[in-house]
Amino acid sequence: MPPALSAVPDSGPPVASSLRRDRDFRRLWWGQTASQLGEHTTLVILPLYAVLMLGLDPAGLGVLRAVGQAPVLLLTLFVGAWVDGWRTRTVMVLTDGGRAIVLGAAASLALLGEFGPAALCLTAFAVGVLSVFFDVAYQASLVRLVPRDLLVRGNSALEGSRSSAQIGGPALGGALVSLLSAPLAMASGALFFALSCVSVRRIRRGERVPRRTERQPPVRRRILEGLRLVLGDSSLRVICLASAVFQFSFAALMTVHLLFLPRELHLSGTAVGLALAASGPGALLGSVLAATLPKRFGYGVVLVCAAAIGDGAFLCVPGLHGSPAATLPALLVVGFVFGAGGQVVNVAVMAIRQSLTPDGMQARAAATITFVGMGLTPLGSVLGGVLAEEWGLRTGLLVAAAGMLLSPAVIALSPLTRLGRALPDVPGERAPGRCEGPGTGGAASPAAG
């Protein structure tokens, strides 16, 4: 078993009482914002290059998307086990530097006319692999960077940036392809990752990382430690189960929803895009609310109510009838409410998970929950197609929307409902590895987690 944690003084400046005055948090925030913009613009730029420059058919485009998404399922658990032994700043700098290099090389080959389908798939896979590392690392970094009582506000800021990138990134990627051409748009994406690399590299506060031992536990053991942590804690287990139920049902719902909007409601492509984008502004509002509501009403009440309201909004969609002029405003409201409620839940759940997880296992806990939740999405998508085919679009959409309400039901029947205005504590007996404070410069050495 790994030895116990020992606190050590940081080598950087003391933590500021307010995140607005904390330079290191601002550097993380700016870097994460630039990285999220780069990621969400790239998710549009690469497929557009495939269609506009290479003329890929729908099957080829599907393969490209699958290749880019595969690292989430293939690597998340391994990355979680590995990242816990490194300084998260080092991981983020290396991965965003890597994404900048990959996209820069791809743009150069594209300008020379030497960037074919095989190279495009390789680029998508490489970017996907590095994205898994960065996403796991930045979720683990906040708890090492800010005091515990500021976790909710820190998560609110980071999640707000992610939501903004989800709104603006795809539109920016499409605009860059239209204005600059697809190869130059790739280079612009590389620039975002380079900016992130520079910003995160300037973080000076030290981190506690597990000390290198003569004999490191194998990766499989570290993965199993993460699984045991999540499954052995009642609150983390509920978070994992609720996430899995939501992701499964939401994947089914989106499959039916994307058919329902054009076929039943006769919305144009632009109107469908607007309906789907409405969750973005809602998520921005949710990020603001998530920083205040739990402190006022308690985490348990806020979790259940926000999840029930946000997920329940989709129950209204199957009942919509009429012209696009009448149904589109209702869809915008549904998307906005769903985005706001979902973001409140995301921020609160992340803060709870970080509070319940020992420092040396933050990445593994995040990776385990992500793996379980995202691992069910392909099955949910298949179920959505079956529901639409067998029961019709309206009934299928209603069943999938009702399934999403199982997530707040799971939370309501769990110990999470008893959480008050304060975040829970990490049980002392679960403390992971002995830690040491790193220096502020240079790359970290891998160590046992």
N, C-alpha and C positions, 0 to 999 in steps of 0.2 A: 504494500500500500504506500502511496506517496506520503511524505512527511507533512507536518502541519505548516500553515502559513506563518510567516513572521514579518511584521510590518517594519519598513525601513524608511528613513526620510528620503524625500525626492531630491534629486539634484537640481531641479529647476526652481523657479520662483514659487512662492506660496500661492495656493488657489485663491482667486479673487472671490469676494463675497457675492458678486453679481456676475453672471455670465457675460454681460455686456462689457465688463471691464477685464475679462479674462482673455488675454491675447492668444493663449494656446487654444482655447476653445474656438475663438473666432477663426484661427488658422485651420482647425479641423473642419469647421462649418463651411468656410469658403472653399476648401479643398473638396469636401464631399459634394457641395453644390455644383462645382465645375465638373466633377467626376460623373454625377448623375446626369448633367446636361450632355456630356460626351456619350454616355451609355445610351440615353434615349434618342439622341440624334442618330447614333450609329445603327440602332435597331431599325431605323427607317432608311438610312442611306444605303446600307448593303443590299437590302431587297430591291430598292429602286435601281441600283446599279445592275443587279441581275436581270431586271425586266427591261430597262431602257437600253443598256449597253450590250448585254449578252443575249437578250431575247429568250430568257428561260420560260418554259411553259409552267402551268400551275403545279404539275408534279415536281418539276425541278425546284420551284420556289418552295414547295413544301419540304423537300429534302434539305434545302438551305436553312430554313427555319428550325427544323428538327436538329440539325447539326449544331446550330448555335445554342439551342436550349438543352442539349444532352448533358453538358457539364454539371448542371444543377443536380440532376439525378445521379450522375456517375461519381461526382467528387465531393459533394457537400459534407458528408460525414468525415471523409478523410481530411478535408481542409480544416474542419472544425477541430479535429484532434491535433493537427499540425500547428495551426495558428496559435493555440494556447501556449505553445512553447516559445513564441517569438514576440518581440515588441510589435504591437499593432501598427505603430508609425512606420516601421521598417517594411512591413508587409504592404501597406497602402502605397508607400513611395515606389517600391519595386513593381507592384502590379500596375499602377497607373503609368509609370515610366514604360513598362512593357507594352501596355495598350497603345501608348503614343508611338512607340517604335513600330509596332505591328501595323497600325493604320497608316503611318507615314510611309513605310515600305510598300504597303498595298497601293497607296495613292501614286507613288512613283512608278510602280509597275503598270498601273492603269493608264497613266499618262503616256507611257511607252508602248501601249497596246499589247502588253504581255501578261495581262491579268485575266485568266480564263475561269471557268466554273470550278475547276479543282482548287485553284489558288483562292478563289472566293470562299469556298467551303472551309478551307484550312484557316483562312483569316477569321471567319465567323466562329470556328471552334476555339481558336486561340484567344480571341476576345472574350468568348464565353467562359473559358477556363479562368482567365485573369479576373473576370467580373465576380466569379464565385469567391475567389480569395479576397478581393476588396470588400465585397458586401459582408462577408463573415467578419473580417477584421474591423470594419468601421462600427459594426454593432457591438463588438467587444471593447472597442477603444474608449467609448464614452465613460464607462464605469471606472476606467483607470485614470481618467483625466479630470473629472469633476467630482465634487463632494456628493454624498448620497442624497442630500436634501434638494439637489438641483438636477437630479436625473430626469424628472418629468419635464422640466423646462428645456433641458438639453435635447431630450428626445423629441419634444415638440418642434424645436427649431430644425433639427435634422430631418424629421419626417415632413415638415413644411417644405423644405428644399426639395425633397424627393418628389412630393406632390407637384410642386411647380415645374420640375423637370418633366414629369409625366404629361403635364399639360402642354408646355412649350417646346419640349424636345422634339416630338414628332413633327410639329408644325415647322420648327426651325430646320430640321433635317430636310423636309420637303422643299422649303424655300431655298436652302443652300444648293440642293441639286438643280433646282430651276434656274437660279441666278448664276451659279459658279460652274456647273457641270458636276457629275457624280465623282470623278477623281478628286477635284478640288474640295468637294464637300467632305470626302474622307480625310483630307488633310486638315480641314477645319475641326473635325472630330478629334483628330490627334492633338490639336492645339488645346482643346478642353482638358484632355488627360494630362498634358504637360503642365498646364496651369495648376491642376490639382496636385501633381507631384511636387511642384515648387512650394505650394502653400503648406502641404502636410509636412514636408521636409523641414520647415521652419519651426515646428513645434519643439519647444525646449524642455518641457517638463518630463522627468523620467517616469518610467513605468516599472511596476513590479512584475517580473516574469519568473517562471520556475527555474531554479538553478540547475545547471548542467550536472548530471550525475555520471558516474563511470559506466553504468549500464542502464540505458534508457528503456523504458517499457515499450514494447512493440506498438505499432499503430493500432492494431486490432484491439489491444487491451485499452488503449486510450479511447477508442470509439465506444467500447463496451462501458467504460467509466461514464462517458457522456450519456449513454442510453440508460444506465442504472440511475444516474442522477435525476434525469427527467422522469423516468418511470417510478422511482422511489419516493419522490416528493409529491404529495397529493395535489398541490396547487400547480406545479409544473406539468404534472400528468394531465390535469384538466385543461390547461392552456394548449397542450399538444393535441388532445382529443378534440377540443372545440375548433382548433385551427384545421385539423383534418376534415372534420364534418363540414366546415364552411367552404374550404377549398374544393372538396368533392362536389357539393351542391352548387357552388358558384360556377364551376366549370360546366356542369350540366345546364345551368340556367343560361350561361352566355351562348352555348351552342344553339339553344332554342331561340334566345333573344335575337341573335343575329339573323335568324330566318324570319322571325315574327315581324320585325320592324319593316322590312321591305315588302314582304308578301301579304301580311294581314293588314298592316297600317299604311302600306303603299308609300313609304318614305323614300325620298331620293337619297343618293349616296351622301350628299352634303348634310342632309337632315339626320341621317344615321350617325354621321360623325359628330354632329352637335349633341345628339342625345347621349352618346357615349362619353363625350368630353365633359358633360355637366358634372360628373363626379369629381373632377379636378378642383374647381372652385370650392365645392363642398368640402373637399379634403383640406383645403387651406383654412377654411373656417374651423374645421375639426381640430386642426393643429393648435389653433388659438384656444379653443374651448378646453382641450385636453390639458392645458397648463393650469387651468383654474378650477374646473368642475370637480375633480377628485378631492382637492383640498377643501372644498365647500360641502360636498355631499357624501364623500367617501368613495373609495375605489370600487367596492362591491356593487353599490347602487348604480354608479355611473357605467360600469362595464355592462351590466344586464340591460339597463335602459337604452344605452347607446346602441348596443348590438341589436336589440329587439326593434327599435325604431328604424335604424338604418337598413337592416335586412328585411324587415317587414314592409318597407316602402315598395318593394317589387311585387307585392301581392296585388297592388293596384293596376299593374300593367296589363294582365290578361283581360281586364274588364274594359279597356279602352276601345272605343269605336269612333268612327267619323273621319273627317278629312285630315290631312296632315296639319293644316292650320290649327285644328282643334286639339289634336293629340300631341303634337310636338311640345307645346308649353307644359303639358302634364308630364311628359317624359323628362323634360329638363328639371322639373321639381323633384321627380323621383330620383334622378341621378344625383342631384345636389344633396338631398337628404341622405341617400345611401353613402355618398362620399364623406359627408360630415360625420355621420355616426360611425362609419368604418374607421375613420382616422382617429376619432376619440378612443376607440377600442385598441387600435394599433399602438398608439402612444402609451396608453395605460398598461397594456399587456407587456410591452417591452420594458417599461420601468419596473413592473412587478417581477418579470423574469430576471432582470439584471440584479434586483435586490435579493432574490432568493438564491442566486448562483454565486458560488465562491469565485474569487478573481481568476484563479488559474483554470477555470472551466467555462468561462463566458462564451468562448467561441464554440466549444463542443455543445453547450446547451442550445445556442442559437442554431447551429447546424442540424442538430437532432430534430428540433421542432420544425425547421424549414423542410428537412428531408421528408418527414412523415406527412406534413401538410401538402407539399408540392407533389409528392409521390403518387397521390391519389387523383391528381387532376386529369391524367389521360383517361382513367376509368370513368370519371365524371363526364368528360366530353363525349365518350361513347354512349353513356347512359342518356345524355341529353338528346343525341341523335335517335336513339331507340324510342324515347318518350315522344318526340316529335313525329316519328314515323307511325307509331302504333296508336297513340292517343290524340294526335292532332296538336297544332301549335299552341292553342290557348290552354288546353288541359295540361299539356306537357310543361308549359311555362309556369302554370299555377303549382304543379307538383314540385318542380324544382325550387320555386320561390318558397314554398312551405318547408322544403327540406333545409333551406338556409336558416330557418328559425330554430332548428335543432341545436345550432351553435349557442345562442343565448340561453336555451333551455339547459344545456349541459352546464353552463356557467352558473345558472340560477340554482341548480341542485348540488353545487359544489361548495367547498370551504371558501372559495373566492368571494362569495356574497357577504361573508362576515368581515371582509377587509374594511377598515375605517379610513380615516383621513391620512394616516401615516403608512408608509411602505413597510412591508414585513421585513424581518431580519433573516440573515443567513444562519441556520442552525450551526452552532460551533463545532459539532462533531463531524460536519461534512467538509471542513476546510481541506483543500487539496494540497498542492505542493509547496514546499518551502520556496520563498521568493527572495530575490535580491534586486536592488535598485540599479537600473542600467545607467550608463552615461547618456549624455545628450547628443552625441554624435556617432557617426559610423553605423555599420550594419551590425545587427545582433546575431549572436550564435544560436543555433537551434538547441533547445533543451527539452528535457522530459516534461510532459504536461501532467 
